[in-house]
Amino acid sequence: MSCNRVDRLVEKMAHSNALECEYVGGLASYPSKQYKRYKKLSRIASPDKLIELTDHDSAAVAIYASHALINRELIAPDLLLSKFLHEDKYASTSCGCLLSSSSASWEVYMEYRNLHLEWLDVDTGEYVIHDTPELFKMDSIVLYANKPGSFLYYVVFQDRKFPEKFNERILELAFNEQNYYALTYVFNHLRKDHTDLLFDTLYLLLEKKSTEHYQKTEIEKMLKNLDENFGKDQYHFN
């Protein structure tokens, strides 16, 4: 009987195929039926069933099953992250009045990360991450993954100060691949030993048409800092 209940629940979740917050809609927000289904699935599905559902054709079902596994501490989260980094699973998302889409790898990472996030000041956005061995494993996986996506690069390089043994990979991403987030990390933590190459690579990225506008703004700030502190004046930043 329990299996039938889970199957019916999963069928409804797959039909919707969306990730929803507890409340959806605009000013007149209302409780999400999909979120209620997820909470019920998390309560009644067995660990084996949840693991099975991470392979479901519906990305939303696979992600919700992963969230349940993480919150119930039934699986190492880095295993789920590795799995979804090798799969092209995306689901539509709805939270309040915001509609978007999200990858399974991002959702798994953030579900675990947010369990260890403490807001110090919600108004200013100040927070602290309480580190765990599992989160370190996940960050390391992202570091060596093949194109995990800009969102994952952003949070990993923003939150983590990696041990020295990871510097070679970070420098490879920064200088060989001109990865904006890795370059920002080098600027923040490793610039004294790589000033010339950092300056030149940042300038090349600044000149690229494909570089996002907000990235160009931050690159100009970094270049100006290098100019002022290391005498890199050949581009004359005002």
C-alpha positions as CSV (number, residue, x, y, z in Angstrom):
1,M,0.0,0.0,0.0
2,S,2.8,2.4,0.9
3,C,4.5,1.7,-2.4
4,N,1.3,2.6,-4.3
5,R,1.0,5.8,-2.3
6,V,4.6,6.8,-3.3
7,D,4.1,5.8,-6.9
8,R,0.9,8.0,-7.1
9,L,2.7,10.9,-5.5
10,V,5.7,10.6,-7.8
11,E,3.3,10.4,-10.8
12,K,1.8,13.8,-9.8
13,M,5.2,15.3,-9.2
14,A,6.5,14.2,-12.5
15,H,3.4,15.5,-14.3
16,S,4.1,19.0,-12.8
17,N,7.9,18.5,-13.3
18,A,8.7,21.7,-11.5
19,L,10.6,22.7,-8.4
20,E,8.6,25.0,-6.2
21,C,9.2,26.8,-2.9
22,E,6.7,26.5,-0.1
23,Y,4.8,29.4,-1.5
24,V,4.4,30.4,-5.2
25,G,2.6,33.2,-7.0
26,G,3.0,37.0,-6.9
27,L,1.6,39.3,-4.2
28,A,-1.3,36.9,-3.5
29,S,1.1,33.9,-3.0
30,Y,-0.4,30.6,-2.1
31,P,0.9,27.2,-0.8
32,S,2.5,25.1,-3.4
33,K,1.0,21.7,-4.0
34,Q,4.2,20.4,-5.5
35,Y,6.1,21.4,-2.4
36,K,3.6,19.6,-0.2
37,R,4.0,16.5,-2.4
38,Y,7.8,16.8,-1.9
39,K,7.4,17.0,1.9
40,K,5.1,14.0,1.9
41,L,7.5,12.0,-0.3
42,S,10.3,12.8,2.0
43,R,8.3,11.4,5.0
44,I,6.9,8.2,3.5
45,A,9.5,7.0,0.9
46,S,12.1,4.4,1.9
47,P,15.8,5.2,1.5
48,D,16.0,2.7,-1.3
49,K,13.1,4.2,-3.1
50,L,14.5,7.7,-2.8
51,I,17.8,6.5,-4.2
52,E,15.9,4.9,-7.1
53,L,14.1,8.1,-7.8
54,T,17.3,10.0,-8.3
55,D,17.3,8.3,-11.7
56,H,13.8,9.3,-12.6
57,D,13.2,10.7,-16.1
58,S,11.6,13.8,-14.4
59,A,14.3,16.1,-13.3
60,A,12.1,17.6,-10.6
61,V,11.4,14.2,-9.1
62,A,15.1,13.3,-9.2
63,I,16.0,16.6,-7.5
64,Y,13.3,16.4,-4.9
65,A,14.4,12.8,-4.1
66,S,18.0,14.1,-3.7
67,H,16.8,16.8,-1.3
68,A,15.0,14.3,0.8
69,L,18.1,12.1,0.9
70,I,20.3,15.0,2.0
71,N,17.9,16.3,4.6
72,R,17.4,12.8,6.1
73,E,21.2,12.3,6.0
74,L,20.7,9.0,4.0
75,I,23.5,9.5,1.5
76,A,26.8,11.4,1.2
77,P,25.9,14.6,-0.7
78,D,29.2,14.5,-2.8
79,L,28.0,11.3,-4.4
80,L,24.8,13.0,-5.6
81,L,26.8,16.0,-6.8
82,S,29.2,13.8,-8.8
83,K,26.2,11.9,-10.3
84,F,24.4,15.0,-11.5
85,L,27.5,16.7,-12.8
86,H,27.6,13.9,-15.4
87,E,24.0,14.2,-16.3
88,D,22.2,17.0,-18.1
89,K,19.1,17.3,-15.8
90,Y,17.3,20.7,-15.6
91,A,14.0,21.5,-14.0
92,S,11.8,24.6,-14.1
93,T,11.7,26.5,-10.8
94,S,9.1,28.7,-9.1
95,C,9.6,30.6,-5.9
96,G,7.2,33.4,-5.0
97,C,6.8,35.3,-8.3
98,L,10.1,34.2,-9.7
99,L,10.3,31.7,-12.5
100,S,13.5,30.2,-13.8
101,S,15.3,26.9,-14.4
102,S,18.0,25.1,-12.5
103,S,20.4,22.2,-12.9
104,A,20.2,19.1,-10.6
105,S,23.9,19.6,-9.7
106,W,23.3,23.2,-8.5
107,E,20.2,22.2,-6.6
108,V,22.0,19.3,-4.8
109,Y,24.9,21.5,-3.9
110,M,22.8,24.4,-2.6
111,E,20.5,22.1,-0.6
112,Y,23.5,20.8,1.3
113,R,25.3,24.2,1.6
114,N,22.2,25.9,2.9
115,L,21.9,23.4,5.7
116,H,25.2,24.8,7.0
117,L,24.6,28.5,6.2
118,E,24.0,30.9,9.0
119,W,22.7,34.4,8.3
120,L,24.5,37.0,10.4
121,D,22.6,39.9,8.9
122,V,19.8,39.3,6.4
123,D,19.6,43.0,5.4
124,T,23.2,43.2,4.4
125,G,23.5,39.7,3.1
126,E,26.2,38.8,5.6
127,Y,26.5,35.1,6.3
128,V,28.9,32.4,7.5
129,I,29.3,28.8,6.2
130,H,29.9,26.2,8.8
131,D,32.3,24.0,7.0
132,T,32.1,20.2,6.9
133,P,34.2,17.5,5.3
134,E,31.4,16.7,3.0
135,L,31.2,20.4,1.8
136,F,34.9,20.4,1.2
137,K,34.6,17.2,-0.9
138,M,31.8,18.9,-2.9
139,D,33.9,22.0,-3.5
140,S,36.8,19.9,-4.6
141,I,34.6,18.0,-7.1
142,V,33.4,21.3,-8.6
143,L,37.0,22.5,-8.9
144,Y,38.0,19.5,-11.0
145,A,34.7,19.0,-12.9
146,N,34.3,19.6,-16.6
147,K,32.4,22.9,-16.9
148,P,30.2,22.6,-13.8
149,G,28.6,26.0,-14.6
150,S,29.1,29.6,-13.5
151,F,26.8,29.4,-10.5
152,L,28.8,26.6,-8.9
153,Y,32.1,28.2,-9.7
154,Y,30.8,31.4,-8.1
155,V,29.9,30.0,-4.7
156,V,32.9,27.7,-4.5
157,F,35.4,30.4,-5.2
158,Q,33.6,32.9,-3.1
159,D,33.2,30.7,0.1
160,R,36.3,28.6,0.1
161,K,40.0,29.2,0.7
162,F,41.6,26.1,-0.7
163,P,44.7,24.4,0.6
164,E,47.9,25.0,-1.3
165,K,47.8,21.6,-3.1
166,F,44.8,22.9,-5.1
167,N,46.6,26.0,-6.4
168,E,47.8,24.3,-9.6
169,R,44.2,23.5,-10.7
170,I,43.0,27.0,-9.7
171,L,45.8,28.6,-11.7
172,E,45.0,26.3,-14.7
173,L,41.4,27.5,-14.6
174,A,42.4,31.1,-14.2
175,F,45.1,31.4,-16.8
176,N,44.6,28.6,-19.3
177,E,40.8,28.8,-19.4
178,Q,40.4,32.5,-18.4
179,N,37.8,31.5,-15.9
180,Y,36.5,34.7,-14.3
181,Y,35.7,33.2,-11.0
182,A,39.1,31.5,-10.7
183,L,40.8,34.8,-11.7
184,T,38.9,36.5,-8.9
185,Y,40.1,33.9,-6.5
186,V,43.7,34.4,-7.6
187,F,43.3,38.1,-7.2
188,N,42.0,37.7,-3.6
189,H,44.4,35.0,-2.4
190,L,47.3,34.4,-4.8
191,R,48.0,37.7,-6.6
192,K,51.4,38.4,-5.0
193,D,53.0,35.5,-6.8
194,H,51.2,35.9,-10.1
195,T,50.8,39.7,-10.6
196,D,52.0,39.9,-14.2
197,L,50.1,37.0,-15.6
198,L,47.0,38.0,-13.5
199,F,47.1,41.5,-14.9
200,D,47.5,40.4,-18.5
201,T,44.8,37.7,-18.3
202,L,42.3,40.1,-16.7
203,Y,42.9,42.6,-19.4
204,L,42.4,40.0,-22.1
205,L,39.1,39.0,-20.5
206,L,38.1,42.6,-20.2
207,E,38.5,43.0,-24.0
208,K,36.4,39.9,-24.8
209,K,32.9,40.6,-26.2
210,S,31.6,37.5,-24.5
211,T,32.5,38.8,-21.0
212,E,29.4,39.8,-19.0
213,H,29.0,43.5,-18.2
214,Y,29.1,43.0,-14.4
215,Q,32.2,41.0,-14.8
216,K,33.9,43.7,-16.8
217,T,33.0,46.2,-14.0
218,E,34.7,44.0,-11.4
219,I,37.7,43.3,-13.7
220,E,38.3,47.0,-14.1
221,K,38.3,47.3,-10.3
222,M,40.9,44.5,-10.0
223,L,43.0,46.0,-12.7
224,K,43.0,49.4,-11.1
225,N,44.0,47.8,-7.8
226,L,46.9,46.0,-9.4
227,D,47.9,49.3,-11.2
228,E,47.9,51.2,-7.9
229,N,49.7,48.5,-5.8
230,F,52.0,46.8,-8.2
231,G,52.9,49.6,-10.6
232,K,51.1,48.1,-13.6
233,D,50.5,51.4,-15.3
234,Q,50.6,50.6,-18.9
235,Y,46.8,50.7,-19.3
236,H,46.4,53.9,-17.3
237,F,43.2,53.2,-15.2
238,N,41.7,56.4,-13.9
